[in-house]
Amino acid sequence: MNSSNVCNCDPQLIIDAKTDGDRFYQLFQQFSPVYLKLWHEFYVSDMDLADWSQESAMVLIKIVNKYDISKKVTFGSFYKASLKNRLFDLIRKRKAQKRVPTNAQTSLN
């Protein structure tokens, strides 16, 4: 799939995806190269591709309802930015879980 397909999306498909599961799946499949590319660019520990695909679908659900066609932002770039934000949230959350609170630390001396 070339980048022109990723950036240019049928506005009716976006509108239909709000209420029609088949149209949502079609939209999700059209933008699968976006979430797959991010999956390969960034590493999230303890997350497999199926989990990332599910996270990507949840992000798509949110942005389908938020996207404003009258704005000068393409749907593809809005989706990609939203996915990156979600990915960074997941990475931050996992890194925060690895930190040990100061009161739980003991001295080696």
Backbone bond lengths (Angstrom), bond angles and torsions (degrees), N, CA, C in turn:
res aa  C-N    CA-C-N  psi(-1)  N-CA   C-N-CA  omega(-1)  CA-C   N-CA-C  phi
1 M - - - 1.446 - - 1.511 108.59 -
2 N 1.305 117.76 129.70 1.455 119.85 -178.62 1.512 110.90 -86.73
3 S 1.340 116.01 167.06 1.455 120.85 -173.80 1.517 113.07 -67.95
4 S 1.336 118.81 -23.79 1.458 119.41 179.24 1.522 111.18 -67.33
5 N 1.332 117.97 -31.88 1.463 120.53 176.19 1.521 111.59 -70.67
6 V 1.312 116.37 -31.17 1.454 119.98 -178.77 1.525 110.48 -72.70
7 C 1.313 118.05 -36.19 1.453 121.24 -176.12 1.524 112.90 -85.49
8 N 1.306 117.37 -32.79 1.450 120.49 -177.55 1.519 109.34 -102.33
9 C 1.305 114.93 116.39 1.457 120.15 -177.52 1.517 108.36 -125.07
10 D 1.312 115.46 144.34 1.455 121.80 176.68 1.530 109.05 -64.42
11 P 1.337 118.53 117.70 1.469 120.42 -179.45 1.530 112.66 -58.28
12 Q 1.323 117.03 -32.26 1.464 119.58 179.55 1.521 111.20 -67.21
13 L 1.333 116.55 -33.17 1.458 120.58 177.06 1.525 110.44 -62.76
14 I 1.312 116.97 -41.47 1.467 121.42 178.44 1.528 110.16 -64.21
15 I 1.304 116.94 -44.30 1.470 121.23 179.93 1.527 110.21 -64.29
16 D 1.318 116.95 -45.42 1.461 121.31 -179.63 1.525 111.89 -65.49
17 A 1.332 116.72 -32.67 1.469 121.05 -177.08 1.527 111.80 -65.19
18 K 1.321 117.55 -17.75 1.468 120.57 178.78 1.517 112.03 -66.64
19 T 1.331 116.90 -31.17 1.466 119.80 -174.02 1.527 114.05 -125.92
20 D 1.305 117.87 -10.83 1.465 121.63 -175.75 1.527 109.74 -115.73
21 G 1.323 115.95 115.40 1.457 121.11 -177.81 1.518 113.62 -61.78
22 D 1.331 117.02 -37.87 1.459 119.86 178.80 1.522 111.60 -65.41
23 R 1.323 115.90 -41.06 1.474 120.03 178.80 1.534 110.32 -69.22
24 F 1.341 116.76 -34.96 1.461 119.84 175.82 1.527 109.81 -62.89
25 Y 1.326 116.59 -45.51 1.459 120.64 179.48 1.530 110.41 -61.11
26 Q 1.321 116.58 -39.88 1.458 120.94 178.01 1.529 110.54 -62.16
27 L 1.332 116.27 -43.40 1.466 120.59 177.93 1.524 110.21 -64.59
28 F 1.319 116.64 -42.87 1.468 121.11 179.80 1.524 110.51 -61.52
29 Q 1.317 117.34 -42.07 1.457 121.15 178.39 1.524 111.48 -66.24
30 Q 1.326 116.67 -37.36 1.460 120.57 179.44 1.526 111.08 -62.97
31 F 1.329 116.19 -34.81 1.463 120.10 -177.46 1.526 113.04 -101.21
32 S 1.324 117.87 13.18 1.466 120.37 178.57 1.535 112.95 -60.82
33 P 1.343 120.38 -33.06 1.466 117.77 177.09 1.528 113.23 -60.60
34 V 1.319 117.18 -27.76 1.467 120.55 -179.51 1.525 109.88 -67.15
35 Y 1.337 117.13 -53.09 1.461 117.55 -177.38 1.529 111.97 -71.67
36 L 1.324 117.81 -29.55 1.464 119.65 177.47 1.523 111.53 -68.29
37 K 1.325 116.81 -38.75 1.464 120.18 177.82 1.532 110.41 -63.50
38 L 1.326 116.69 -44.11 1.467 119.75 178.38 1.525 111.08 -63.90
39 W 1.330 116.31 -36.08 1.457 120.53 178.48 1.531 110.77 -60.44
40 H 1.330 116.37 -38.82 1.456 120.31 -178.93 1.528 112.24 -80.46
41 E 1.323 118.08 -24.74 1.463 121.30 -179.53 1.524 112.93 -79.38
42 F 1.321 116.99 -34.15 1.461 121.33 -174.29 1.520 109.63 -120.77
43 Y 1.312 115.09 153.47 1.455 120.21 -179.64 1.521 108.94 -115.93
44 V 1.310 115.87 128.34 1.458 121.33 173.71 1.523 106.19 -119.69
45 S 1.314 115.53 116.61 1.463 118.81 -177.79 1.522 110.74 -64.68
46 D 1.302 115.38 147.20 1.468 123.17 177.98 1.530 113.46 61.40
47 M 1.318 117.90 26.91 1.464 120.33 176.73 1.521 108.31 -131.45
48 D 1.315 115.44 124.47 1.461 118.37 177.68 1.530 109.78 -97.21
49 L 1.303 115.92 176.36 1.463 121.11 -174.71 1.530 111.99 -62.66
50 A 1.314 117.51 -35.65 1.468 120.23 179.01 1.531 111.04 -63.80
51 D 1.336 116.49 -40.41 1.467 120.17 176.80 1.528 111.04 -64.67
52 W 1.342 116.14 -42.60 1.458 119.94 179.66 1.528 110.93 -66.01
53 S 1.312 116.96 -37.10 1.457 120.90 176.98 1.525 110.31 -62.17
54 Q 1.311 116.99 -41.67 1.466 121.15 178.51 1.529 110.73 -66.20
55 E 1.317 117.52 -42.77 1.470 120.85 176.35 1.530 110.27 -60.42
56 S 1.325 116.19 -41.03 1.462 121.45 -179.91 1.519 111.36 -64.14
57 A 1.321 116.78 -38.63 1.465 120.90 177.74 1.524 110.58 -65.69
58 M 1.337 116.93 -39.33 1.468 119.86 178.61 1.526 111.42 -65.96
59 V 1.329 116.20 -38.68 1.464 119.78 176.29 1.525 109.72 -63.81
60 L 1.321 116.37 -41.67 1.462 120.45 179.70 1.530 111.37 -62.46
61 I 1.323 116.62 -40.67 1.467 119.86 177.13 1.525 110.59 -58.05
62 K 1.333 116.16 -45.17 1.464 120.16 -179.09 1.522 111.70 -63.86
63 I 1.335 116.34 -45.78 1.462 117.35 -173.70 1.517 113.00 -77.53
64 V 1.331 118.06 -24.91 1.466 120.16 174.92 1.524 109.01 -59.66
65 N 1.330 116.24 -37.75 1.456 120.46 179.73 1.523 113.32 -79.96
66 K 1.323 117.57 -22.95 1.468 121.51 -178.63 1.521 113.49 -94.53
67 Y 1.312 117.60 -24.42 1.462 121.38 -172.09 1.520 111.23 -62.46
68 D 1.320 114.76 132.15 1.463 122.17 178.43 1.525 107.70 -112.06
69 I 1.317 115.45 111.67 1.465 121.19 -176.75 1.523 111.72 -62.65
70 S 1.337 117.24 -28.41 1.468 120.39 -177.12 1.528 112.69 -72.51
71 K 1.336 117.04 -17.30 1.473 119.77 176.75 1.518 109.10 -71.89
72 K 1.295 116.61 161.89 1.465 121.56 -177.34 1.530 112.72 -91.76
73 V 1.323 117.00 28.02 1.458 122.25 179.40 1.519 108.19 -110.71
74 T 1.317 116.94 131.43 1.460 119.35 178.22 1.526 109.46 -72.16
75 F 1.298 115.66 152.35 1.459 120.89 179.75 1.525 110.60 -61.29
76 G 1.322 116.36 -40.45 1.463 120.63 -179.55 1.519 113.04 -60.99
77 S 1.324 116.96 -43.18 1.463 119.30 179.90 1.525 111.13 -71.00
78 F 1.336 117.18 -34.39 1.460 121.38 176.70 1.524 110.05 -64.97
79 Y 1.323 116.92 -42.94 1.460 121.80 178.64 1.528 110.45 -64.50
80 K 1.308 116.53 -45.40 1.461 120.17 -178.75 1.530 111.37 -62.67
81 A 1.334 117.24 -43.85 1.464 120.51 178.61 1.527 110.85 -63.74
82 S 1.316 117.02 -41.07 1.461 121.03 178.71 1.525 111.28 -65.37
83 L 1.323 116.60 -40.18 1.468 120.50 177.38 1.523 111.96 -64.68
84 K 1.326 116.06 -42.60 1.465 119.22 178.07 1.516 110.51 -61.01
85 N 1.329 116.56 -43.19 1.462 119.85 179.02 1.529 110.90 -60.52
86 R 1.324 117.02 -42.86 1.462 120.96 179.13 1.522 111.10 -65.78
87 L 1.306 116.21 -40.48 1.458 121.10 178.40 1.523 110.98 -62.59
88 F 1.325 116.99 -44.89 1.463 120.38 178.70 1.527 110.87 -65.50
89 D 1.329 117.76 -35.89 1.462 120.66 175.12 1.524 111.10 -60.40
90 L 1.328 116.04 -44.46 1.467 120.47 179.47 1.526 111.41 -63.71
91 I 1.327 116.90 -41.98 1.469 120.91 179.40 1.522 109.89 -64.53
92 R 1.339 116.99 -45.44 1.473 120.38 178.84 1.528 111.01 -60.93
93 K 1.311 116.80 -41.95 1.460 121.13 -179.18 1.523 110.52 -62.54
94 R 1.307 117.38 -42.86 1.464 120.43 -179.37 1.525 111.70 -69.18
95 K 1.319 116.92 -36.69 1.466 119.36 178.19 1.519 110.66 -69.81
96 A 1.323 117.27 -35.32 1.456 120.63 178.63 1.518 111.28 -66.18
97 Q 1.323 117.57 -33.48 1.459 121.26 178.63 1.528 111.62 -67.68
98 K 1.312 116.20 -24.90 1.465 120.08 -178.36 1.530 111.76 -81.78
99 R 1.326 117.09 -20.11 1.464 119.83 -178.96 1.527 109.83 -71.17
100 V 1.304 114.88 142.69 1.453 120.47 177.49 1.529 107.91 -98.47
101 P 1.321 118.30 128.92 1.465 120.01 178.07 1.524 110.86 -60.20
102 T 1.313 116.99 148.09 1.457 122.39 -176.56 1.524 111.77 -58.60
103 N 1.329 117.82 -39.05 1.469 120.05 -177.88 1.543 111.75 -71.58
104 A 1.314 118.48 -14.89 1.468 121.17 178.57 1.524 111.97 -94.69
105 Q 1.326 117.93 -5.83 1.451 121.50 -178.73 1.525 109.72 -81.88
106 T 1.323 116.32 146.01 1.470 121.30 176.19 1.508 108.31 -122.95
107 S 1.290 114.70 152.03 1.454 120.26 -179.38 1.520 109.86 -79.52
108 L 1.317 115.61 145.11 1.464 120.62 176.65 1.516 112.29 -84.76
109 N 1.313 117.79 -7.32 1.475 121.86 -178.72 1.485 112.69 -79.03
